[in-house]
Amino acid sequence: MTVDRGPIAILAGAGQLPELMADRVRRTGRDCRVLAFRGFADAALRKKADAVVDLLDVKRALACLQAWRPSAVTLAGGLRRPRPSAVLNAFSAFRNREELSDLMGRGDDQLLRGVVRLLEEKGMPVVGVLDLAPDLLAPAGVQSARAPDARDRSAIETGLRLLRDLSPYDVGQAAVVAGERVLAIEGPEGTDRMLARVRAAGRASMWRRTAAGGVLVKVPKEGQDLRVDLPAIGPRTVAWAAKAGLDGIAVASGRTLIVDRDETVRVCDRRGLFLVGIDLASLEPSSAQDHAA
Amino acid sequence: MTVDRGPIAILAGAGQLPELMADRVRRTGRDCRVLAFRGFADAALRKKADAVVDLLDVKRALACLQAWRPSAVTLAGGLRRPRPSAVLNAFSAFRNREELSDLMGRGDDQLLRGVVRLLEEKGMPVVGVLDLAPDLLAPAGVQSARAPDARDRSAIETGLRLLRDLSPYDVGQAAVVAGERVLAIEGPEGTDRMLARVRAAGRASMWRRTAAGGVLVKVPKEGQDLRVDLPAIGPRTVAWAAKAGLDGIAVASGRTLIVDRDETVRVCDRRGLFLVGIDLASLEPSSAQDHAA
């Protein structure tokens, strides 16, 4: 990846990430330009941004980028929420309708791959948090005061196997597992809404006391483009997990963004949840069949 | 399976199924006793039942069954909704707490397996719709005026592969797939609520027009005990699928209960959905890897 000539261009969506990324880039002495999407990027960032563009104003966005001649482009912030399709929409004018509708019939993976392909066709390599701000990624090991117990570890293993087996389907990056029971699999609705669902189900259950608990397992799919689609958690995720009655959260170390790590761990400790980073590379290739009763 | 001496005992939960089963049993000249669960079984059925018992009154339920000396027992009607755990609860007095809490940590499969084991330990073989009323099962082939097109067939194939790959995890029996995109996987909340979720997501999407449609695929898990846990659809399922904007429904022929088949097909035709029964045995063992992009 050539990241040596020209500035880094940040296409800024919602949340703190764009600013954190800009900060990291500048700290390493590189030039940085921020293109903030109106309606998505934080107001504070928009004021400091080099350009503020409507998500649908593709012409201006492309013109900015081409004028800046960036050595690399990164997509940062809430571009998944309100949906990556909104991003694709922004670029749709440059593709024929058939190609677009073909992309739309596929999952998030393919959508984001489409955006990356478009940018790279314009001569702009796409980079991500792993390249620009690796310190924002989850470290390996237990981050919280509480550590997962044997039952939690078994739930984490089940969740990791499940998500790996789901990788070909481009569905969710996350699941909630209690013991050996899968309580929910994330769909396009996202992690927070999946947790809300688990919470609602727990409330409706007459088995609240015996069946309580569970672990949120969130890891990237195999083959997921981590430059544009990095699993993320933050204090809000922890709050939702606590409301759903979960015991803790397991993420892939080095492959998960933790938005505001200090506060995330603080909320974990305050709510009594564990947070653990699992080094996926260290796991032996185990068989899903092992789990069948 | 010995079904020749003694009556067939029907443990009756909610819905029309218990009455339909009793009717089928009597039509074949066999004796039939109905034990209706108060609060679950329909009022009309309760009046005709041989016994009406509280779900939690295990002692009386067992006493009835043992007095009837049934050749076989069947669990019919809404015993999944309000949760199979309620059934287990009814029998929990006969198991130690540790065993119970172990069962509770597992999925529906194991719960129902526990109930079956308990009944069989008492010398009562458990039978199901496949044994007693096979005419209530989905036939193979297209049942509706509309037939699935190429895109629908591709969605059905993806859904079948997905659910097969999920079999070891004891999670849902159903998924919604549009094109190659998985929109939802059923958790413990059940099919209707999953469809409500797809509906809500579709409403929130700016891509409603291009991304509309999809297929509800509902099939048993591999190794699922079809005597007590048969996937079911009915007119209400079709209504929910229509509200979610789906194109149709695919079920496993011979392995899916259609509650009120005539009305189910009528609602399909009225709402413009297809309904197709897939003969799972006829499908070649294809690889999930085929699907990876």
Boltz contact constraints between the chains, C-beta under 6 A:
constraints:
  - contact:
      token1: [A, 85]
      token2: [B, 207]
      max_distance: 6.0
  - contact:
      token1: [A, 101]
      token2: [B, 210]
      max_distance: 6.0
  - contact:
      token1: [A, 104]
      token2: [B, 210]
      max_distance: 6.0
  - contact:
      token1: [A, 104]
      token2: [B, 211]
      max_distance: 6.0
  - contact:
      token1: [A, 105]
      token2: [B, 179]
      max_distance: 6.0
  - contact:
      token1: [A, 106]
      token2: [B, 180]
      max_distance: 6.0
  - contact:
      token1: [A, 106]
      token2: [B, 181]
      max_distance: 6.0
  - contact:
      token1: [A, 107]
      token2: [B, 181]
      max_distance: 6.0
  - contact:
      token1: [A, 162]
      token2: [B, 169]
      max_distance: 6.0
  - contact:
      token1: [A, 165]
      token2: [B, 165]
      max_distance: 6.0
  - contact:
      token1: [A, 168]
      token2: [B, 288]
      max_distance: 6.0
  - contact:
      token1: [A, 168]
      token2: [B, 291]
      max_distance: 6.0
  - contact:
      token1: [A, 168]
      token2: [B, 292]
      max_distance: 6.0
  - contact:
      token1: [A, 169]
      token2: [B, 162]
      max_distance: 6.0
  - contact:
      token1: [A, 169]
      token2: [B, 182]
      max_distance: 6.0
  - contact:
      token1: [A, 171]
      token2: [B, 182]
      max_distance: 6.0
  - contact:
      token1: [A, 179]
      token2: [B, 105]
      max_distance: 6.0
  - contact:
      token1: [A, 180]
      token2: [B, 106]
      max_distance: 6.0
  - contact:
      token1: [A, 181]
      token2: [B, 106]
      max_distance: 6.0
  - contact:
      token1: [A, 181]
      token2: [B, 107]
      max_distance: 6.0
  - contact:
      token1: [A, 182]
      token2: [B, 169]
      max_distance: 6.0
  - contact:
      token1: [A, 182]
      token2: [B, 171]
      max_distance: 6.0
  - contact:
      token1: [A, 184]
      token2: [B, 187]
      max_distance: 6.0
  - contact:
      token1: [A, 185]
      token2: [B, 185]
      max_distance: 6.0
  - contact:
      token1: [A, 187]
      token2: [B, 184]
      max_distance: 6.0
  - contact:
      token1: [A, 188]
      token2: [B, 201]
      max_distance: 6.0
  - contact:
      token1: [A, 189]
      token2: [B, 201]
      max_distance: 6.0
  - contact:
      token1: [A, 201]
      token2: [B, 188]
      max_distance: 6.0
  - contact:
      token1: [A, 201]
      token2: [B, 189]
      max_distance: 6.0
  - contact:
      token1: [A, 207]
      token2: [B, 85]
      max_distance: 6.0
  - contact:
      token1: [A, 210]
      token2: [B, 101]
      max_distance: 6.0
  - contact:
      token1: [A, 210]
      token2: [B, 104]
      max_distance: 6.0
  - contact:
      token1: [A, 211]
      token2: [B, 104]
      max_distance: 6.0
  - contact:
      token1: [A, 288]
      token2: [B, 168]
      max_distance: 6.0
  - contact:
      token1: [A, 291]
      token2: [B, 168]
      max_distance: 6.0
  - contact:
      token1: [A, 292]
      token2: [B, 168]
      max_distance: 6.0
